[in-house]
Amino acid sequence: MPQQGVSVLALIKGQERFVFLYDDESADQLLQTLGKYAADPELNFSWYDAATLSQRVRKLREADATGAVEPKNRIRRSAA
């Protein structure tokens, strides 16, 4: 039975915590959300933060696609 993975992406800035949960199907939407957060002057989330986290998402996607070592932040859950 195929397994579905959920990835966790987190950024800690002082007292603030930005935690994102996403799966393979929602990775593109997450990348758009990171850009929206960076463009929001109400948030303490910079374009640098968005770029850094976006790069991490892309690297994890590449690792999954090439069958590289299982990412440490990947939580595997079997479908019930």
C-alpha positions, -999 to +999 in steps of 0.1 A: +000+000+000+015+034-009+025+058+018+017+095+020+044+118+034+040+150+052+069+174+053+075+199+081+092+232+073+099+256+103+115+290+108+122+304+143+128+341+145+131+353+181+098+347+197+080+340+164+075+306+149+066+299+113+057+262+108+045+248+075+031+213+069+028+202+033+028+171+011+040+166-024+008+179-039+008+211-020+045+221-024+038+246-052+011+262-031+036+265-002+061+282-024+034+308-033+025+312+003+061+319+013+061+348-013+028+361+001+042+361+036+074+379+025+053+406+007+031+412+038+045+441+058+025+430+089+047+398+092+082+396+104+090+373+074+115+386+049+123+378+013+154+362+025+134+339+047+111+330+018+141+323-005+159+302+022+128+281+029+119+278-008+154+264-015+149+239+012+116+227-003+132+224-037+161+204-023+137+180-006+117+176-038+148+168-057+159+143-031+125+126-032+126+125-071+161+110-072+154+085-044+182+100-023+184+095+014+151+100+032+148+136+045+149+138+083+118+161+084+096+137+065+069+120+085+056+088+069+021+077+075+005+047+060-030+052+044-057+037+065 
